[in-house]
Amino acid sequence: MSTSRRAWSVAGLVAGFAGLATAYCLAMVTTIRDAPNVAVAELVIRLTPGPVVERAIKILGHNDKPFLMLMILVLCGLLFAWAGRLARTTWWAPTIVFGVLAVIGGIAVFAQRGATTLDLLPVAAGFATWLVCLSLLTEPLRRHELAVEGAEPGLDAADPTHPDHTRRTFLLRAGTMAAVGIGLGVVGRAVGRGRRHVEETRRLLRLPGVTTPDVPKGARVDVPGMTAWATPNDDFYRIDTAFAVPAIEPTDWELRIHGMVDREVVINYQQLIARSLTEAWVTLNCVSNEVGGDLIGNAWWSGVRIADLLREAGVQPGADAVLQTSDDGWTCGTPLSVLTDDRDAMLAVAMNGRPLPIDHGFPVRTIVPGLYGYVSACKWVVEMKVTRFADISAYWTDRGWSELGPVKLASRIDVPDGGGEIAAGGAPIAGVAWSQHTGIKGVEISVDDGEWQAATLAEVPSTDTWVQWVAYVDLEPGDHSVAVRAIDANGEVQTSEEAEPVPDGATGWHTIDFTATEQDDE
């Protein structure tokens, strides 16, 4: 074995990843939710400008967080290898490299909501592991160089000064550290079963007053390939900033309502589900949704009306906002008016007749019809502060998004697919339209830039859900295009002006190209 840069790089890599494994295992054993590397990823997400986040979501979709973690680990690996090479000439240089990484990890961990000095323990343990392991690995490398330089003919291979002996020592130590690191990772995963236990609790939970939904009669159009009117939980879009999704036992959850109120209200999970529940079909729409995008879904939500809780707290004059805070520290500012009017703004405990999935906010989240999620839909909600917009800041509004976030009138073509084929002749064009808490009065399509033609609307139970629509057109064989626009209950026609999602939602008509083909007679 030559003590080339490769050997010293291997020493740095093994020591570095042993430290990460130690930090991860200790974080899991001490029931700290996030390992330091995950906390760093969370911090990166929080500090990333809104347009960059938007671009990442557009390009990577649901793979944005795994990609971020991969990049963090690759960067760490490069730094670990560099630290190993630095150790060949000086002891203090790799200490500085590891020290900087530990400081970054400590800052990220301490930036988490509710962090204490105990949360820094895995970072400290990882740093110590880096130094100890690197020292143990570089010591035989240094002895090897000396042995090669001073090796005498006929020297016994068992002699500690023989090059073969120092080579075996290095390989043995590196292999042992790698094995122990893998073992620590396995142990950490085994003891970090909090989420799995919470999931089992959720699965066995029975909520009084929660009913199984039935799709209302007439809510669907009979067109093959149409998006389901009721979105299954597994298919419901998920956009949030949580890298490690909070896993909260129902017995540990409570909500605090405070701020500009006559009396502070603190309510736990059992007290919440013991109250009278409201249930409603509500469509949720992400502000990041592009024209024609799929970041939208419709579900049957069950929960407690927020207006009732705010009434009990006694909202004081002058308040116009509620700052909601998630268990992971995410915040949103919600207009007080939409939480106290006649809409079904609720603390939801169930989705489609079952307790909320963990990824969608279990045990409790906020649902507010008519607003984009970034100003209203707080998953894992634990705090509501009644306040004024002038006195608060929130996660997305700090990054350039608008303050109020009402959902914009929009429509989408689902059938046919863009670039797809459809039978010539009397063919269906179908899709969905939405204007939550206002309602849809009409939908029109234009084929090949021709006159607008009214579509037939399905029936919906309230103005808070999307509406399916269909129009039948006589198509000649060949290439075609079709555009769609919606008209809301107030008579407003969807704008053709194209705008990106930032700062308050995308606009424009969804337009697709497709091909009408002759069907062979059989």
C-alpha positions as CSV (number, residue, x, y, z in Angstrom):
1,M,0.0,0.0,0.0
2,S,1.4,3.4,-1.0
3,T,0.6,6.3,1.2
4,S,-0.6,8.2,-1.8
5,R,-3.2,10.9,-1.6
6,R,-5.8,8.1,-2.1
7,A,-5.0,6.4,1.2
8,W,-5.2,9.6,3.1
9,S,-8.4,10.5,1.4
10,V,-9.8,7.1,2.4
11,A,-8.8,7.9,6.0
12,G,-10.7,11.2,5.9
13,L,-13.8,9.6,4.3
14,V,-14.0,6.7,6.8
15,A,-13.5,9.0,9.7
16,G,-16.0,11.5,8.4
17,F,-18.8,9.1,7.7
18,A,-18.1,7.4,11.1
19,G,-18.8,10.7,12.7
20,L,-22.0,11.2,10.7
21,A,-23.2,7.7,11.7
22,T,-22.4,8.5,15.4
23,A,-24.4,11.7,15.3
24,Y,-27.3,10.0,13.5
25,C,-27.4,7.2,16.0
26,L,-27.2,9.4,19.1
27,A,-29.9,11.7,17.6
28,M,-32.2,8.7,17.2
29,V,-31.4,7.3,20.7
30,T,-32.0,10.5,22.5
31,T,-35.3,10.9,20.6
32,I,-34.2,14.1,18.9
33,R,-36.3,14.4,15.7
34,D,-33.6,15.4,13.2
35,A,-30.1,14.2,12.8
36,P,-27.6,17.0,12.2
37,N,-27.3,16.4,8.4
38,V,-31.1,16.6,8.2
39,A,-31.2,19.8,10.2
40,V,-28.7,21.3,7.8
41,A,-31.0,20.4,4.9
42,E,-33.9,22.0,6.7
43,L,-31.8,25.2,7.2
44,V,-30.9,25.2,3.6
45,I,-34.6,25.0,2.7
46,R,-35.4,27.9,5.0
47,L,-32.7,30.1,3.7
48,T,-33.2,29.4,0.0
49,P,-34.9,32.3,-1.8
50,G,-38.5,31.6,-2.9
51,P,-37.8,31.7,-6.7
52,V,-35.0,29.1,-6.3
53,V,-37.3,26.8,-4.3
54,E,-40.0,27.3,-6.9
55,R,-37.5,26.4,-9.7
56,A,-36.3,23.3,-7.8
57,I,-39.9,22.1,-7.3
58,K,-40.6,22.6,-11.0
59,I,-37.5,20.7,-12.1
60,L,-37.3,17.9,-9.5
61,G,-40.8,17.6,-8.2
62,H,-41.0,15.2,-5.2
63,N,-37.3,14.4,-5.6
64,D,-36.2,17.8,-4.5
65,K,-35.5,16.8,-0.9
66,P,-33.7,13.5,-1.7
67,F,-31.6,15.5,-4.2
68,L,-30.7,18.1,-1.6
69,M,-29.6,15.4,0.9
70,L,-27.5,13.7,-1.8
71,M,-25.8,16.9,-2.6
72,I,-25.1,17.6,1.1
73,L,-23.6,14.1,1.6
74,V,-21.5,14.4,-1.6
75,L,-20.1,17.8,-0.4
76,C,-19.4,16.3,3.0
77,G,-17.6,13.4,1.4
78,L,-15.4,15.7,-0.6
79,L,-14.6,17.7,2.5
80,F,-13.8,14.6,4.5
81,A,-11.4,13.4,1.8
82,W,-9.7,16.8,1.7
83,A,-9.4,16.7,5.5
84,G,-7.7,13.3,5.2
85,R,-5.2,14.7,2.7
86,L,-4.5,17.7,4.9
87,A,-3.7,15.4,7.8
88,R,-0.6,14.1,5.9
89,T,1.2,17.4,6.5
90,T,-0.4,19.0,9.6
91,W,-2.7,18.0,12.5
92,W,-4.6,21.3,12.8
93,A,-5.9,21.8,9.3
94,P,-8.3,18.8,9.3
95,T,-9.4,19.9,12.8
96,I,-10.5,23.2,11.3
97,V,-12.4,21.5,8.5
98,F,-14.2,19.3,10.9
99,G,-14.8,22.2,13.3
100,V,-16.4,24.3,10.5
101,L,-18.7,21.4,9.6
102,A,-19.6,20.9,13.3
103,V,-20.4,24.6,13.7
104,I,-22.7,24.5,10.6
105,G,-24.4,21.5,12.0
106,G,-24.8,23.1,15.4
107,I,-26.3,26.3,14.0
108,A,-28.7,24.2,11.9
109,V,-29.8,22.1,14.9
110,F,-30.2,25.1,17.2
111,A,-32.2,26.9,14.6
112,Q,-35.0,24.3,14.9
113,R,-38.1,25.2,16.8
114,G,-37.8,24.4,20.5
115,A,-34.2,23.4,20.3
116,T,-32.2,23.1,23.5
117,T,-28.5,22.6,24.3
118,L,-29.2,18.8,24.5
119,D,-29.9,18.9,20.8
120,L,-26.3,19.8,20.2
121,L,-25.0,16.6,21.8
122,P,-25.1,14.5,18.5
123,V,-23.1,17.3,16.8
124,A,-20.5,17.3,19.6
125,A,-20.3,13.5,19.5
126,G,-19.9,13.5,15.7
127,F,-17.1,16.0,15.9
128,A,-15.2,14.0,18.6
129,T,-15.7,10.9,16.5
130,W,-14.1,12.6,13.4
131,L,-11.0,13.6,15.4
132,V,-10.5,10.3,17.1
133,C,-11.1,8.2,14.0
134,L,-8.9,10.3,11.8
135,S,-6.1,10.1,14.4
136,L,-6.4,6.3,14.6
137,L,-6.3,6.0,10.8
138,T,-3.5,8.4,10.0
139,E,-1.2,7.0,12.7
140,P,-0.4,3.8,10.8
141,L,-0.1,5.8,7.6
142,R,2.6,7.9,9.1
143,R,4.4,4.8,10.5
144,H,4.1,3.2,7.1
145,E,5.9,6.1,5.4
146,L,8.7,5.8,8.0
147,A,8.8,2.0,7.6
148,V,9.2,2.2,3.8
149,E,12.0,4.8,4.2
150,G,13.9,2.8,6.8
151,A,13.0,-0.8,5.9
152,E,15.9,-3.3,6.3
153,P,16.4,-6.4,4.1
154,G,15.1,-9.5,5.8
155,L,13.0,-7.7,8.4
156,D,10.3,-9.9,9.9
157,A,6.8,-9.0,8.6
158,A,5.5,-9.3,12.2
159,D,7.8,-6.5,13.3
160,P,5.7,-3.3,14.0
161,T,8.1,-1.3,11.8
162,H,7.6,-3.5,8.8
163,P,5.6,-1.8,6.0
164,D,3.3,-4.8,5.7
165,H,2.4,-4.6,9.4
166,T,1.5,-0.9,9.2
167,R,-0.6,-1.6,6.1
168,R,-2.6,-4.3,7.8
169,T,-3.1,-2.1,10.8
170,F,-4.6,0.7,8.6
171,L,-6.9,-1.7,6.7
172,L,-8.0,-3.4,9.9
173,R,-8.9,-0.1,11.6
174,A,-10.6,1.3,8.5
175,G,-12.6,-1.8,8.1
176,T,-13.6,-1.9,11.8
177,M,-14.7,1.8,11.7
178,A,-16.7,1.2,8.5
179,A,-18.4,-1.8,10.0
180,V,-19.1,0.1,13.3
181,G,-20.5,3.0,11.3
182,I,-22.9,0.8,9.4
183,G,-23.9,-0.8,12.7
184,L,-24.6,2.6,14.3
185,G,-26.7,3.5,11.3
186,V,-28.7,0.3,11.6
187,V,-29.1,0.8,15.4
188,G,-30.2,4.4,14.9
189,R,-32.8,3.4,12.4
190,A,-34.0,0.6,14.7
191,V,-34.4,2.8,17.8
192,G,-35.7,5.7,15.8
193,R,-39.1,4.1,15.3
194,G,-41.1,7.0,16.5
195,R,-42.7,7.6,13.1
196,R,-43.6,4.0,12.7
197,H,-45.2,3.9,16.2
198,V,-47.1,7.1,15.4
199,E,-48.3,5.6,12.1
200,E,-49.5,2.5,14.0
201,T,-51.3,4.7,16.5
202,R,-52.9,6.6,13.6
203,R,-53.9,3.4,11.9
204,L,-55.7,2.1,15.0
205,L,-57.3,5.4,15.9
206,R,-61.1,5.6,15.7
207,L,-62.5,9.1,15.6
208,P,-66.1,9.6,16.7
209,G,-68.2,11.7,14.3
210,V,-65.9,11.1,11.3
211,T,-67.9,9.6,8.4
212,T,-66.8,7.7,5.3
213,P,-67.3,9.9,2.2
214,D,-69.5,9.1,-0.7
215,V,-68.9,11.0,-3.9
216,P,-72.0,13.2,-4.4
217,K,-74.3,12.1,-7.2
218,G,-73.6,13.9,-10.4
219,A,-70.2,15.2,-9.3
220,R,-68.3,13.2,-12.0
221,V,-68.5,13.4,-15.8
222,D,-68.4,10.0,-17.6
223,V,-65.2,10.5,-19.6
224,P,-62.4,7.9,-19.6
225,G,-59.1,9.3,-18.4
226,M,-60.6,12.0,-16.2
227,T,-59.0,12.9,-12.9
228,A,-60.9,11.5,-9.9
229,W,-63.2,14.1,-8.4
230,A,-62.3,12.8,-4.9
231,T,-58.6,12.6,-4.6
232,P,-57.3,9.5,-2.7
233,N,-54.9,10.2,0.2
234,D,-52.0,8.5,-1.5
235,D,-52.5,10.6,-4.7
236,F,-53.0,14.0,-2.9
237,Y,-50.2,16.4,-3.7
238,R,-47.7,17.3,-0.9
239,I,-45.8,20.5,-0.8
240,D,-44.1,21.6,2.5
241,T,-40.7,22.6,3.8
242,A,-40.4,19.7,6.3
243,F,-37.3,17.6,5.5
244,A,-38.0,15.2,8.4
245,V,-41.8,15.1,8.7
246,P,-42.9,15.6,12.3
247,A,-44.2,12.4,13.9
248,I,-46.4,13.5,16.8
249,E,-48.2,11.2,19.2
250,P,-51.8,12.4,19.6
251,T,-51.3,12.3,23.4
252,D,-48.4,14.8,23.0
253,W,-50.2,17.3,20.8
254,E,-51.8,20.5,22.0
255,L,-52.8,23.8,20.4
256,R,-52.2,27.1,22.0
257,I,-54.4,30.1,20.9
258,H,-53.0,33.4,22.3
259,G,-52.1,36.9,21.4
260,M,-54.8,39.6,21.0
261,V,-57.5,37.5,22.8
262,D,-59.4,38.0,26.1
263,R,-58.3,34.6,27.3
264,E,-55.7,32.1,26.2
265,V,-57.0,28.8,25.0
266,V,-55.0,25.6,25.2
267,I,-56.6,22.4,23.9
268,N,-55.3,18.9,23.6
269,Y,-56.2,16.2,21.1
270,Q,-58.7,14.4,23.3
271,Q,-60.5,17.6,24.0
272,L,-60.5,18.6,20.4
273,I,-62.0,15.3,19.0
274,A,-64.6,15.3,21.8
275,R,-66.1,18.5,20.3
276,S,-68.7,18.6,17.6
277,L,-67.1,18.0,14.2
278,T,-67.8,19.6,10.9
279,E,-67.3,17.7,7.6
280,A,-67.0,19.1,4.1
281,W,-65.6,18.5,0.6
282,V,-62.8,21.1,0.2
283,T,-60.4,21.5,-2.7
284,L,-56.8,22.5,-1.8
285,N,-54.6,24.3,-4.3
286,C,-50.9,25.1,-4.0
287,V,-49.8,28.6,-5.0
288,S,-46.9,26.9,-6.9
289,N,-49.3,25.2,-9.3
290,E,-48.6,26.1,-12.9
291,V,-51.3,26.7,-15.4
292,G,-52.6,23.1,-16.1
293,G,-50.6,21.7,-13.2
294,D,-51.5,19.0,-10.8
295,L,-50.7,20.6,-7.4
296,I,-54.4,20.5,-6.5
297,G,-56.7,17.9,-4.9
298,N,-60.2,17.5,-3.4
299,A,-60.9,15.6,-0.2
300,W,-63.5,15.0,2.5
301,W,-62.2,16.8,5.6
302,S,-63.4,16.3,9.1
303,G,-62.5,18.7,12.0
304,V,-63.5,21.4,14.4
305,R,-64.5,24.9,13.2
306,I,-61.8,27.4,14.0
307,A,-64.3,30.2,14.4
308,D,-65.8,28.5,17.5
309,L,-62.4,28.3,19.2
310,L,-61.6,31.9,18.4
311,R,-65.0,32.9,19.7
312,E,-64.1,31.2,23.0
313,A,-60.8,33.0,23.1
314,G,-62.5,36.4,22.5
315,V,-60.7,38.2,19.7
316,Q,-59.8,41.8,20.6
317,P,-60.5,44.8,18.4
318,G,-57.8,45.7,15.9
319,A,-56.7,42.1,15.1
320,D,-56.7,41.1,11.5
321,A,-54.5,38.1,11.3
322,V,-53.6,34.7,12.9
323,L,-50.0,33.6,12.8
324,Q,-50.1,29.8,12.6
325,T,-47.0,27.8,13.6
326,S,-46.3,24.2,12.8
327,D,-44.5,21.7,15.0
328,D,-41.5,22.0,12.6
329,G,-41.4,25.8,13.0
330,W,-43.0,26.7,9.7
331,T,-45.3,29.7,9.9
332,C,-48.1,31.3,7.8
333,G,-50.2,34.4,8.3
334,T,-53.9,33.9,7.7
335,P,-56.5,36.7,7.5
336,L,-58.7,36.6,10.6
337,S,-61.8,37.2,8.5
338,V,-61.6,33.9,6.6
339,L,-61.3,32.0,9.9
340,T,-64.4,33.6,11.4
341,D,-66.9,33.8,8.5
342,D,-69.3,31.1,7.2
343,R,-66.8,28.9,5.4
344,D,-65.6,25.6,6.8
345,A,-62.2,26.8,8.1
346,M,-61.3,24.0,10.4
347,L,-58.7,22.2,12.5
348,A,-58.9,19.0,10.5
349,V,-58.3,15.6,12.2
350,A,-59.4,13.3,9.3
351,M,-59.0,13.1,5.5
352,N,-61.4,11.0,3.4
353,G,-62.8,9.3,6.5
354,R,-59.5,8.3,8.2
355,P,-57.2,10.1,10.6
356,L,-54.9,12.4,8.7
357,P,-51.8,10.8,7.1
358,I,-48.6,11.8,8.8
359,D,-47.4,13.5,5.6
360,H,-50.6,15.6,5.5
361,G,-50.4,16.9,9.1
362,F,-51.3,14.2,11.6
363,P,-52.6,14.6,14.2
364,V,-54.1,18.1,13.4
365,R,-53.8,20.5,10.5
366,T,-55.6,23.6,9.3
367,I,-58.0,23.7,6.3
368,V,-59.2,27.0,4.9
369,P,-61.3,27.0,1.7
370,G,-60.5,29.8,-0.7
371,L,-56.9,30.5,0.2
372,Y,-53.7,29.0,-1.1
373,G,-52.0,26.7,1.3
374,Y,-49.0,28.9,1.9
375,V,-51.1,31.4,3.9
376,S,-53.6,29.0,5.5
377,A,-52.9,25.2,5.4
378,C,-50.7,24.7,8.4
379,K,-49.8,21.0,8.8
380,W,-48.9,19.8,12.3
381,V,-50.3,23.0,13.7
382,V,-49.4,23.7,17.4
383,E,-49.9,27.4,17.8
384,M,-52.2,30.2,16.7
385,K,-51.4,33.8,17.6
386,V,-54.1,36.4,17.0
387,T,-52.3,39.5,15.8
388,R,-52.0,42.1,13.0
389,F,-50.4,41.6,9.7
390,A,-48.3,44.7,10.4
391,D,-46.7,43.0,13.4
392,I,-45.8,39.6,11.9
393,S,-43.7,37.9,9.3
394,A,-44.2,34.4,7.9
395,Y,-42.2,31.8,6.0
396,W,-43.3,32.4,2.4
397,T,-44.3,36.1,2.7
398,D,-40.7,36.7,3.9
399,R,-39.6,35.2,0.5
400,G,-41.5,37.5,-1.7
401,W,-45.0,35.9,-1.9
402,S,-48.1,38.0,-1.4
403,E,-49.7,38.4,2.0
404,L,-53.3,37.3,1.6
405,G,-53.2,34.5,-1.0
406,P,-56.8,34.1,-2.3
407,V,-57.2,31.3,-4.8
408,K,-57.4,32.5,-8.4
409,L,-60.0,31.4,-10.9
410,A,-58.6,28.6,-12.9
411,S,-59.3,25.6,-15.2
412,R,-57.5,22.7,-16.7
413,I,-57.9,20.2,-19.5
414,D,-57.5,16.5,-18.5
415,V,-58.8,14.8,-21.6
416,P,-57.2,14.5,-24.1
417,D,-53.6,14.5,-22.9
418,G,-51.3,17.2,-24.3
419,G,-49.6,15.8,-27.3
420,G,-51.9,12.8,-27.2
421,E,-54.4,11.3,-29.6
422,I,-58.2,11.3,-29.7
423,A,-60.8,9.8,-32.0
424,A,-62.0,12.1,-34.8
425,G,-65.6,12.9,-34.9
426,G,-67.7,13.6,-31.8
427,A,-64.9,13.7,-29.2
428,P,-65.0,14.7,-25.6
429,I,-62.9,17.5,-24.2
430,A,-63.0,17.4,-20.4
431,G,-61.3,18.7,-17.3
432,V,-61.8,20.6,-14.0
433,A,-62.3,24.2,-13.0
434,W,-62.1,25.8,-9.6
435,S,-62.7,29.0,-7.7
436,Q,-62.9,27.9,-4.1
437,H,-65.5,29.6,-1.9
438,T,-66.8,31.6,-4.9
439,G,-67.9,28.8,-7.2
440,I,-67.9,28.1,-10.9
441,K,-70.8,29.3,-13.1
442,G,-69.5,28.2,-16.5
443,V,-66.6,26.7,-18.5
444,E,-65.9,27.4,-22.2
445,I,-63.5,25.9,-24.7
446,S,-62.0,27.2,-27.9
447,V,-60.8,24.7,-30.6
448,D,-58.2,25.9,-33.0
449,D,-58.7,29.5,-31.9
450,G,-62.3,29.3,-32.9
451,E,-65.4,30.6,-31.1
452,W,-65.9,29.8,-27.4
453,Q,-68.2,26.9,-26.8
454,A,-69.9,26.3,-23.5
455,A,-69.1,23.1,-21.6
456,T,-71.5,21.1,-19.5
457,L,-70.8,21.2,-15.7
458,A,-71.1,18.4,-13.3
459,E,-72.9,19.0,-10.0
460,V,-71.0,19.8,-6.8
461,P,-72.1,20.0,-3.1
462,S,-70.6,23.5,-2.5
463,T,-68.6,26.3,-3.9
464,D,-65.5,25.0,-2.0
465,T,-64.7,22.2,-4.5
466,W,-63.5,21.9,-8.0
467,V,-66.0,21.2,-10.8
468,Q,-65.6,18.6,-13.6
469,W,-66.8,19.7,-17.0
470,V,-67.1,18.2,-20.5
471,A,-67.7,19.5,-24.0
472,Y,-68.2,17.4,-27.2
473,V,-66.7,18.7,-30.4
474,D,-66.8,17.4,-34.0
475,L,-63.1,17.1,-34.9
476,E,-61.6,16.5,-38.4
477,P,-58.6,14.2,-38.5
478,G,-55.4,16.0,-38.0
479,D,-53.6,18.2,-35.5
480,H,-55.6,20.5,-33.2
481,S,-55.3,22.8,-30.2
482,V,-57.8,23.6,-27.5
483,A,-57.9,26.2,-24.8
484,V,-60.2,26.5,-21.7
485,R,-61.4,29.3,-19.5
486,A,-63.7,29.4,-16.6
487,I,-66.4,31.8,-15.4
488,D,-67.0,32.2,-11.6
489,A,-70.2,32.7,-9.8
490,N,-69.7,36.4,-9.8
491,G,-69.5,36.5,-13.6
492,E,-65.7,37.1,-13.7
493,V,-64.0,35.5,-16.7
494,Q,-60.7,33.8,-16.2
495,T,-57.9,36.0,-17.5
496,S,-55.8,35.1,-20.5
497,E,-52.9,37.1,-19.1
498,E,-50.0,34.7,-18.4
499,A,-48.2,35.0,-15.1
500,E,-45.8,32.8,-13.1
501,P,-46.8,31.5,-9.7
502,V,-44.7,34.1,-7.8
503,P,-46.0,36.2,-6.1
504,D,-49.7,35.2,-5.8
505,G,-50.5,32.3,-8.2
506,A,-50.2,31.5,-11.9
507,T,-52.7,32.8,-14.5
508,G,-53.5,32.1,-18.1
509,W,-55.6,29.8,-20.2
510,H,-54.6,26.1,-20.2
511,T,-54.0,25.2,-23.9
512,I,-52.9,21.8,-25.3
513,D,-52.1,20.4,-28.7
514,F,-53.4,17.0,-29.7
515,T,-54.1,14.8,-32.8
516,A,-57.5,13.6,-33.9
517,T,-57.3,10.2,-35.7
518,E,-59.6,8.2,-37.9
519,Q,-60.8,5.0,-36.2
520,D,-60.7,1.8,-38.3
521,D,-64.0,0.0,-38.8
522,E,-63.9,-3.5,-37.5
